[in-house]
Every structure is written in C-alpha cells, then in structure tokens.
C-alpha cells in the first residue's frame, strides 16, 4: 500500500497531489486511464468520498477527463503559454491550480560577453550584460529553464533581486517599459546540463522559445526559454476583428 505522506493538508488535497505527481512525472501520460476509485482507496488508505472529491476537482480544473461507464483519464494538455504575449509563468501555473516555485541557478554579470551576445544586443562596443538562469517548477516538477541576458544600461539592480520570491518577468515589467517583442520557436534535443536541470534524458526533445525585447530603439533582454517537450504545450488563440 502506498500511504499518503503526513501533513496538515486535507486528505483530498493529498490525493490530488498524488495524481498530479504521477501526471507531472510522466508515469501517467495523456489519455492514460487512472486506477479505479476502489483501487485508489486501497492504494492510498483513504475513503472513497475523499478520492471522489479529489477526482471531481481535478476534472473541473481540466487535469482529468471522466467518461461515465468507461473511467477517468489524464486529459490532453491545453495550450499553456501564449505565443503573442509575454506572460508570467508563475501566474500561468497558479491559475491552473498548481503549485509554483523557482530555483535560481545563476545570477551574475558577464563583463566580456561573447561575440554572439554582442551581436544579439546590437552593441557597437564591448559592454557588460547581466545574466540569470532560473528553473521553474509546477508541483515540484521542472517545466521551464529560463535563461536571460539583460542590458544593465536599461535595467537597474537586476543582480540584487531574489528571483525565488519574485519572477524576472515581474521585475522587468516594472523596471523598463516594453515596446517590442520578437519570438522564435525551435525544437532541439536536451544537452546534458539542460537534461540534468529539467530531470529528463539527454537527447529528449525540448521546445525552445527565443525571445528578444526592446525598450524604444534599444534591446533590453535576450532570452531563451526551454520547455520539456512532453510536459508543456505552447499555443495561442485569437479573436479576429469584425470586417
């Protein structure tokens, strides 16, 4: 029997965490049928009423799909990040009813940027840039590796921030006005370092969003957002204006 861990959370919340953990880890993939309520009761050592409430709430939140007479299934993923807006991953995750946290991997100034970075910022002389690497988690499963290069001439005190308490998105939104954004998307295999941070196998597919932002005519940030291909979906939905 796989008993639920001791905590102050209600039992139904622990059941929800158990289900979301199995989904997030990839143990239960999309369209996988969950164990029956009776099996979950036996496995987790809780009442059927507790299991039923947990599954009902997860269904209403969009994580599960319940088909009467057939069973309960892991729902297909919904688009989670728009491609035409800059959005806050912390807000996206909490809006889905999930737990968000972040870990700072690097926060430093690069005094001598590479030629590629100087070109990306369109610098005409050698100038320093600030650099951050932040790992974002949903229900303690890493879903995005965010690497940012920031123009310190536009963004003050970037290196003094605690990005486990505030997202880089929030700070940058307040630090400098954003006037233009460029997005490019690619797919690539995970390298050893990325794979270790994102808890995936080297060579597995990643979705990579390359983002550059401007404040007026000056480039403010050059960013690479790497998502685990099996855990994240990028998409958008539009309203067309009346003709």
C-alpha positions, 0 to 999 in steps of 0.5 A, spaced: 500 500 500 502 506 498 500 511 504 499 518 503 505 522 506 503 526 513 501 533 513 496 538 515 493 538 508 486 535 507 486 528 505 483 530 498 488 535 497 493 529 498 490 525 493 490 530 488 497 531 489 498 524 488 495 524 481 498 530 479 505 527 481 504 521 477 501 526 471 507 531 472 512 525 472 510 522 466 508 515 469 501 517 467 501 520 460 495 523 456 489 519 455 492 514 460 486 511 464 487 512 472 486 506 477 479 505 479 476 509 485 476 502 489 483 501 487 485 508 489 482 507 496 486 501 497 492 504 494 492 510 498 488 508 505 483 513 504 475 513 503 472 513 497 468 520 498 475 523 499 478 520 492 471 522 489 472 529 491 479 529 489 477 526 482 471 531 481 476 537 482 481 535 478 476 534 472 473 541 473 480 544 473 481 540 466 487 535 469 482 529 468 477 527 463 471 522 466 467 518 461 461 515 465 461 507 464 468 507 461 473 511 467 477 517 468 483 519 464 489 524 464 486 529 459 490 532 453 494 538 455 491 545 453 495 550 450 499 553 456 503 559 454 501 564 449 505 565 443 503 573 442 504 575 449 509 575 454 506 572 460 508 570 467 509 563 468 508 563 475 501 566 474 500 561 468 501 555 473 497 558 479 491 559 475 491 552 473 491 550 480 498 548 481 503 549 485 509 554 483 516 555 485 523 557 482 530 555 483 535 560 481 541 557 478 545 563 476 545 570 477 551 574 475 554 579 470 558 577 464 563 583 463 566 580 456 560 577 453 561 573 447 561 575 440 554 572 439 551 576 445 554 582 442 551 581 436 544 579 439 544 586 443 546 590 437 552 593 441 557 597 437 562 596 443 564 591 448 559 592 454 557 588 460 550 584 460 547 581 466 545 574 466 540 569 470 538 562 469 532 560 473 528 553 473 521 553 474 517 548 477 509 546 477 508 541 483 515 540 484 516 538 477 521 542 472 517 545 466 521 551 464 529 553 464 529 560 463 535 563 461 536 571 460 541 576 458 539 583 460 542 590 458 544 593 465 544 600 461 536 599 461 535 595 467 537 597 474 539 592 480 537 586 476 543 582 480 540 584 487 533 581 486 531 574 489 528 571 483 525 565 488 520 570 491 519 574 485 519 572 477 524 576 472 518 577 468 515 581 474 521 585 475 522 587 468 515 589 467 516 594 472 523 596 471 523 598 463 517 599 459 516 594 453 515 596 446 517 590 442 517 583 442 520 578 437 519 570 438 522 564 435 520 557 436 525 551 435 525 544 437 532 541 439 534 535 443 536 536 451 544 537 452 546 534 458 546 540 463 539 542 460 537 534 461 540 534 468 536 541 470 529 539 467 530 531 470 529 528 463 534 524 458 539 527 454 537 527 447 529 528 449 526 533 445 525 540 448 521 546 445 525 552 445 522 559 445 527 565 443 525 571 445 528 578 444 525 585 447 526 592 446 525 598 450 524 604 444 530 603 439 534 599 444 534 591 446 533 590 453 533 582 454 535 576 450 532 570 452 531 563 451 526 559 454 526 551 454 520 547 455 520 539 456 517 537 450 512 532 453 510 536 459 508 543 456 504 545 450 505 552 447 499 555 443 495 561 442 488 563 440 485 569 437 479 573 436 479 576 429 476 583 428 469 584 425 470 586 417 
